Amino acid sequence: MTLAAPAILLTAAVTLLAVLILLAFAMGVSRTRRKVNIPPPAMMGAPELERVLRIHGNTVEQIVIFLPVLWLAALYFQGWVPPILGLIWCLGRIVYAVGYSKGADARLPGFALTMLPTLILVVLAIIGIVRAWSVSA
C-alpha cells in the first residue's frame, strides 16, 4: 500500500471534506453571532445561536473520534469501505446540522448517520490491527 493508492487518496479527500464541514460550522457560529448581535464570550441569549453552537460543538466532539478511527481503518483494514464510511459520516454531519437547525428532535437522523459509521470504523480498525499483529507475530 502506498499513500498514492486510490483508497488512501479518497480517505485523504474525506478527511479534508470533514475539516471543511467543521470550518463551515465554525463560520456559521460567527455569522449567527453577528445576526443576533451576541458577541463572544456570551453563549446564550438566542435559540438560533445556541443551536449553531451545539452543531459546531457536537461536530468537534465527533471529529476527534472519527478522524483517528478513519485513518486506522484505512491503513490497517484497507480497501474502499473506510473512505465510503467517511463519506457517510460527512453526509451525516450535514444532515445533523440541517435537522438541528429546525429543532432538537430533527437532529437524530444525522446523529445516527454519524455514529453508525464511526462505530463501524472502530470495528474495522480493530479487525485490521489484530490481523496485522497476527501476521507480524
C-alpha positions as CSV (number, residue, x, y, z in Angstrom):
1,M,0.0,0.0,0.0
2,T,1.2,3.5,-0.8
3,L,0.0,6.9,0.0
4,A,-1.0,7.3,-3.7
5,A,-3.3,4.2,-3.5
6,P,-6.8,5.2,-4.6
7,A,-8.5,4.3,-1.3
8,I,-5.9,6.2,0.7
9,L,-6.3,9.2,-1.6
10,L,-10.1,9.0,-1.1
11,T,-9.5,8.8,2.7
12,A,-7.4,12.0,2.5
13,A,-10.1,13.7,0.5
14,V,-12.8,12.6,3.0
15,T,-10.5,14.0,5.8
16,L,-10.3,17.3,4.0
17,L,-14.1,17.3,3.5
18,A,-14.7,16.7,7.2
19,V,-12.4,19.6,8.1
20,L,-14.2,21.8,5.6
21,I,-17.5,20.9,7.1
22,L,-16.2,21.7,10.6
23,L,-14.8,25.0,9.3
24,A,-18.2,25.9,7.7
25,F,-19.9,25.2,11.0
26,A,-17.4,27.5,12.8
27,M,-18.1,30.2,10.3
28,G,-21.8,29.6,10.9
29,V,-21.4,30.4,14.6
30,S,-19.6,33.7,13.7
31,R,-22.3,34.6,11.2
32,T,-25.1,33.8,13.6
33,R,-23.4,35.9,16.4
34,R,-23.4,38.9,14.1
35,K,-27.0,38.3,13.0
36,V,-28.4,38.0,16.6
37,N,-25.9,40.6,17.9
38,I,-24.5,38.4,20.7
39,P,-20.7,38.9,20.8
40,P,-18.3,36.4,22.4
41,P,-17.9,35.2,25.1
42,A,-21.7,35.0,25.5
43,M,-23.0,31.6,24.7
44,M,-26.7,32.1,25.3
45,G,-29.4,34.5,24.6
46,A,-30.9,33.4,21.2
47,P,-32.0,29.9,20.4
48,E,-30.6,30.2,16.9
49,L,-27.1,30.9,18.3
50,E,-27.4,28.1,20.9
51,R,-28.3,25.7,18.1
52,V,-25.4,26.6,15.8
53,L,-23.1,26.4,18.8
54,R,-24.3,22.9,19.5
55,I,-24.0,21.9,15.9
56,H,-20.4,23.1,15.9
57,G,-19.6,21.8,19.4
58,N,-21.0,18.3,18.7
59,T,-19.1,18.1,15.4
60,V,-15.9,18.9,17.2
61,E,-16.7,16.2,19.7
62,Q,-17.4,13.7,16.9
63,I,-14.5,14.6,14.7
64,V,-12.0,13.9,17.5
65,I,-13.2,10.2,17.5
66,F,-13.9,10.0,13.7
67,L,-10.6,11.0,12.2
68,P,-8.3,8.6,14.1
69,V,-10.5,5.6,13.5
70,L,-11.0,6.6,9.9
71,W,-7.2,6.5,9.3
72,L,-6.6,3.4,11.5
73,A,-9.3,1.6,9.4
74,A,-7.9,3.0,6.2
75,L,-4.3,1.9,7.0
76,Y,-5.0,-1.4,8.6
77,F,-8.3,-2.7,7.2
78,Q,-7.7,-1.1,3.9
79,G,-9.9,-1.1,0.8
80,W,-12.8,1.2,-0.1
81,V,-15.0,0.6,2.9
82,P,-13.3,3.1,5.3
83,P,-13.4,6.1,3.0
84,I,-17.0,5.3,2.0
85,L,-18.0,5.2,5.7
86,G,-16.1,8.5,6.0
87,L,-18.3,10.0,3.2
88,I,-21.4,8.7,5.0
89,W,-20.1,10.4,8.2
90,C,-19.7,13.7,6.4
91,L,-23.2,13.4,5.0
92,G,-24.4,12.6,8.5
93,R,-22.9,15.8,9.8
94,I,-24.7,17.9,7.2
95,V,-28.0,16.1,7.8
96,Y,-27.4,16.7,11.6
97,A,-26.8,20.4,11.1
98,V,-29.8,20.9,8.8
99,G,-32.0,18.9,11.2
100,Y,-30.8,20.6,14.3
101,S,-31.4,24.0,12.7
102,K,-35.1,23.0,12.5
103,G,-35.3,21.7,16.1
104,A,-33.6,19.4,18.6
105,D,-35.6,16.3,17.6
106,A,-34.8,16.7,13.9
107,R,-31.1,16.2,14.7
108,L,-31.4,12.4,15.4
109,P,-31.2,11.0,11.8
110,G,-28.0,13.0,11.2
111,F,-26.6,11.9,14.6
112,A,-27.3,8.2,13.6
113,L,-25.6,8.8,10.2
114,T,-22.6,10.0,12.2
115,M,-22.4,7.4,15.0
116,L,-23.0,4.3,12.9
117,P,-20.1,4.8,10.5
118,T,-17.8,5.8,13.4
119,L,-18.7,2.6,15.3
120,I,-18.2,0.5,12.2
121,L,-14.8,2.2,11.6
122,V,-13.8,1.3,15.2
123,V,-14.6,-2.3,14.5
124,L,-12.7,-2.3,11.2
125,A,-9.7,-0.7,12.8
126,I,-9.7,-3.3,15.5
127,I,-10.0,-6.1,12.9
128,G,-7.3,-4.6,10.8
129,I,-4.9,-4.1,13.7
130,V,-5.4,-7.6,15.0
131,R,-4.8,-9.1,11.6
132,A,-1.6,-7.1,11.1
133,W,-0.5,-8.1,14.6
134,S,-1.2,-11.7,13.9
135,V,0.8,-11.7,10.6
136,S,3.8,-10.0,12.2
137,A,3.8,-12.3,15.3
